[in-house]
Structure formats: structure tokens, C-alpha cells
Amino acid sequence: MDPEPSSYSLTLEPADNQRLASLCGQFDEHLRQLERRLHVEISNRGNRFHIVGIDQAPHLAGNVLQDLYDATREMPLTPERVHLYLQQAGLDVRDITPGDDEPQDMLIHTRRCTIKPRGGHQQDYIRNIIEYDVNFGIGPAGTGKTYLAVACAVQALEHETVRRLVLVRPAVEAGERLGFLPGDLTQKVDPYLRPLYDALYEMLGFERVAKLIERNIIEIAPLAFMRGRTLNDSFVILDEAQNTTTQQMKMFLTRIGFGSTAVITGDVTQIDLPGHVKSGLHHASEVLEGVSAIGFTRFDTRDVVRHPLVQKILNAYHRFEKESGQ
């Protein structure tokens, strides 16, 4: 049974319009940032704020608003300052919502469909994406890693908790070299990004996806294009991450900016890198496993949601490789 929502109201004094504007941010971006981090809904009229959430979340969010408003006496707020305050205060949704009461069915609502995670691993995956800024989804093909990540990204965009989606793949050839394919760079890499396009079309529709790409709200790009960038207020997905090198993975992870969520997906049993090159996904799972605030979800063949024969094929390969020592 879902817990009953609770609410909290407060009035911030003195009623200074300039300080209130700094507190809320442009287009209320700071309030949306607090909502996303603390799992509450905040509304206000002038200096009067009303907060709705679960258990003690509204009251704690009210304390955060008061502290941030006090801080506006000395300097204007930015998304970075709000993020750092929450980080330094150690405030997170996991600290203020009771885990035992979490609903088991977490529906993802997009413009054209509602997606329900299947099984415990998919539910854990969605929960981690909600709670952590950086997430790894590791497992065999057909377990919904990419599809669910794109669904969460689309939902975040439609709810305006992020400003843009950045969908990234390493353009690693599986037998053919990109340079020998016809067309310009975009036409060369598009086939590698097709699964991301397909998921977007299903959830948003072809025309809307085309418009969002044209406006650069959705960016689909090869991994090499990420070097030197900082991605703020973005939902970033790195797909097929098993084909990154260790240097590429480190480069990608250090692109993450304030207000962003990153999801890294891949299958370490299907690596197309040269034999002497270590997979960046495999390396990152070893290096970062114990780092707090990074989520790991590991899928297995029982989570495959494609044709039932796919699960049997994967199990057969796994048995063969185990027996042959490959």
C-alpha cells in the first residue's frame, strides 16, 4: 500500500522579490532541481511556498528552502550552488523516504506509451536511475537496458527535470571500417545509433523526435564528440559501453555536469574491441563498484524480454564458453 502524501507550508521573510527570484531560478529551475533530488512537489505564490511529498520529505525540503533563501542575502544562487549545498548537506531522497514503502511497480510515462519494468532487476534499474546521478546497467542483450534508459530520459525531458537528452554510442566497427562506408560522417555513424532512434520514435513519434533533434534538445552522437564538453542539466546515455576503451570511459564519466543524470549500458560478453584492448565498461565496473552515489544493476539471462529463444541461445553460449574456458 502506497504511503499517504504529506504537505508543509512556509512563508519566507522578508518578502524580497530579487532574493525570491534568485531562490527559484530562471523558469523555476532551482525549485525543479530540489523536486528532482528530494522527490517533492513545490508550488509558490510570492514568498509563500507549499510542498507536497511523502513522510518527512516536505518538511526537510522546507528547511532547505529556508537555508537557501538565507544564502541569497550574500550571493545569488545558481544550479551549481544548489547542487553543492545538497551534496554538502548530505540530503538525498533515500534519506527522507522510507524504502520499505516504495511501490514495486514504477511506471514510466511518455507521450505515446506507458512502460512498466518487468522483474526485480528492471525495477532496481529504474529505482537506481531515479536515485543516483550515475548508473551502470550491465547484462546480456534483450534485458531492456537501453530501452528503459531511453524511457527514463524521455520522461525526464517531458517533465522538464532536464533540458536536453544526449544519447551516445562508441562507433566501433564489427568487421567493417567506417571509412569505407559511403556518405558523410552522420550517415556513417547513424547505423550504430539506430536502436536509440527506434526507442525515441516509439515513445515520442517520428515528427516530434525530428523537431527536438533539429532544436538540439535531443543530441545523438558518437562518443568521440564528447571530448572537451561539460554536460549540465542533461540526461546522458552511453549505450554499448563495452566497446569503450578505459580512456574513453574515463573521459565520458568526467563530462557529467550539474543537474545531469548519466546511464551507462553494455554487455561485457559482446566486446568488439581488439583482443589486447581492455573494455572500459569492464574496467569501470571494477574501479567504481564501491563508490557511493553510483548505481550498478546487473542483469542476467532470466531478464531477457525478447523472443524466448534468445534466452536459450544466451544460456547455450554461456555454457559453451564456461566449458571451453573462453
WOMO-V164636 format. One record per pair of residues at least 12 apart in sequence whose C-alpha atoms are under 8 Angstrom apart, sorted by the first residue. I is the first residue (numbers start at 0). J is the second residue. D is the distance in whole Angstrom. If there is no record, write none. Layout:
I:J:D
I:J:D
This chain:
0:100:7
0:102:8
1:100:6
1:101:7
1:102:6
2:53:7
2:54:8
2:100:6
3:53:7
3:54:8
4:51:7
4:52:5
4:53:5
4:54:7
5:51:6
5:52:6
5:53:6
5:54:6
5:55:8
5:57:7
6:49:7
6:50:5
6:51:4
6:52:6
6:57:6
6:58:8
7:49:6
7:50:5
7:51:7
7:57:6
7:58:6
7:61:7
8:47:7
8:48:6
8:49:4
8:50:6
8:61:8
9:47:6
9:48:5
9:49:7
9:61:7
10:46:6
10:47:4
10:48:6
11:46:5
11:47:7
11:48:8
11:65:7
11:68:8
12:46:7
14:45:8
14:46:6
16:45:8
18:68:7
18:71:6
18:72:7
18:75:8
19:45:8
19:46:7
19:68:7
21:71:7
21:75:6
21:76:6
21:77:8
22:64:8
22:67:7
22:68:6
22:71:7
22:75:8
22:76:6
24:76:7
24:77:7
24:78:8
28:78:8
29:77:8
29:78:6
29:81:7
31:159:8
31:160:6
32:78:8
32:81:8
32:160:7
32:258:7
33:60:8
35:160:7
36:91:6
36:92:6
36:130:8
37:56:7
37:60:7
37:90:8
37:91:6
37:92:5
37:95:8
38:52:7
38:56:7
38:92:6
39:51:6
39:52:5
39:53:8
39:56:7
39:57:6
39:60:8
40:52:6
53:96:6
54:95:7
54:96:6
54:97:8
55:95:6
55:96:7
56:92:8
56:95:5
56:96:7
59:95:8
67:81:8
78:257:7
78:258:7
79:257:6
79:258:8
82:257:7
82:258:7
91:130:8
92:130:7
93:130:7
103:122:7
104:116:7
104:122:7
105:122:7
105:125:7
107:150:7
107:151:7
107:154:7
108:150:8
108:154:6
109:150:7
109:153:6
109:154:6
109:157:7
109:202:6
109:203:7
110:157:8
110:202:6
110:203:6
111:201:7
111:202:5
111:203:6
111:204:7
112:202:6
114:150:8
116:147:8
118:302:7
120:296:7
120:297:7
120:298:6
120:302:7
121:143:8
121:302:8
123:296:7
124:136:7
124:295:8
124:296:6
125:147:8
125:151:8
127:294:6
127:295:8
127:296:8
128:151:8
128:260:8
128:262:7
128:294:8
131:260:8
131:292:6
131:293:6
131:294:6
132:259:7
132:260:5
132:261:6
132:292:7
132:293:7
133:260:6
133:261:5
133:262:6
133:263:8
133:292:7
133:293:5
133:294:6
134:261:6
134:262:5
134:263:6
134:293:6
134:294:4
134:295:6
134:296:8
135:262:6
135:263:5
135:264:6
135:293:8
135:294:6
135:295:5
135:296:6
136:262:7
136:263:6
136:264:5
136:265:7
136:295:6
136:296:5
136:297:6
136:298:7
137:264:6
137:265:5
137:266:6
137:267:7
137:295:8
137:296:6
137:297:5
137:298:6
138:265:6
138:266:5
138:267:7
138:297:6
138:298:4
138:299:6
138:300:8
139:265:8
139:266:5
139:267:8
139:268:7
139:298:7
139:299:6
139:300:7
139:303:8
139:313:8
140:266:7
140:303:7
141:302:8
141:303:5
141:304:6
141:305:5
141:309:8
142:298:7
142:299:8
142:300:8
142:302:5
142:303:4
142:304:6
142:305:8
143:303:7
143:304:7
144:264:6
144:265:8
145:195:8
145:238:7
145:264:7
146:195:8
146:198:6
148:236:7
148:262:7
149:195:7
149:198:7
149:199:7
149:236:8
150:198:8
150:202:7
152:164:7
152:234:6
152:235:8
153:199:8
153:202:8
153:203:8
155:234:8
160:232:8
161:232:5
161:233:5
161:234:6
161:258:7
161:259:7
162:216:7
162:232:6
162:233:6
163:215:8
163:216:5
163:217:6
163:218:8
163:232:7
163:233:5
163:234:7
164:216:6
164:217:5
164:218:6
164:233:6
164:234:5
164:235:6
165:217:6
165:218:5
165:219:6
165:220:8
165:233:7
165:234:6
165:235:5
165:236:6
166:195:7
166:217:8
166:218:6
166:219:5
166:220:6
166:235:6
166:236:5
166:237:6
166:238:8
167:192:8
167:219:6
167:220:5
167:221:5
167:222:6
167:235:7
167:236:6
167:237:5
167:238:6
168:191:7
168:192:7
168:220:7
168:221:5
168:222:5
168:237:6
168:238:5
168:239:6
168:240:7
169:221:5
169:222:5
169:223:7
169:238:8
169:239:7
169:240:7
169:242:6
169:243:6
170:188:6
170:191:6
170:221:6
170:222:7
171:242:7
171:271:7
171:272:7
172:271:7
173:271:6
188:221:7
192:219:7
192:220:8
222:237:8
222:247:8
222:251:8
225:251:7
225:254:7
226:250:7
226:251:7
226:254:8
227:254:8
228:254:6
229:254:5
229:255:6
229:256:6
230:254:6
230:255:5
230:256:5
230:257:8
230:259:7
231:255:7
231:256:4
231:257:5
231:258:6
231:259:6
232:256:7
232:257:6
232:258:4
232:259:5
233:258:7
233:259:5
233:260:6
234:259:6
234:260:5
234:261:6
235:259:7
235:260:6
235:261:5
235:262:6
236:261:6
236:262:5
236:263:6
236:264:8
237:261:8
237:262:6
237:263:5
237:264:6
238:263:6
238:264:5
238:265:6
239:264:6
239:265:5
239:266:7
240:263:6
240:264:6
240:265:5
240:266:8
240:279:7
240:280:6
241:264:8
241:265:5
241:266:6
241:267:5
241:269:7
241:270:6
241:278:6
241:279:6
241:280:5
241:281:7
242:270:6
242:271:6
242:272:6
242:278:6
242:279:7
242:280:8
243:272:8
243:278:6
243:279:5
243:280:7
244:276:7
244:277:6
244:278:5
244:279:4
244:280:8
245:277:7
245:278:6
245:279:4
245:280:7
245:282:6
245:283:8
246:279:7
247:279:7
248:279:5
248:280:7
248:283:7
249:279:8
265:280:7
267:280:7
267:281:7
300:313:7
300:314:7
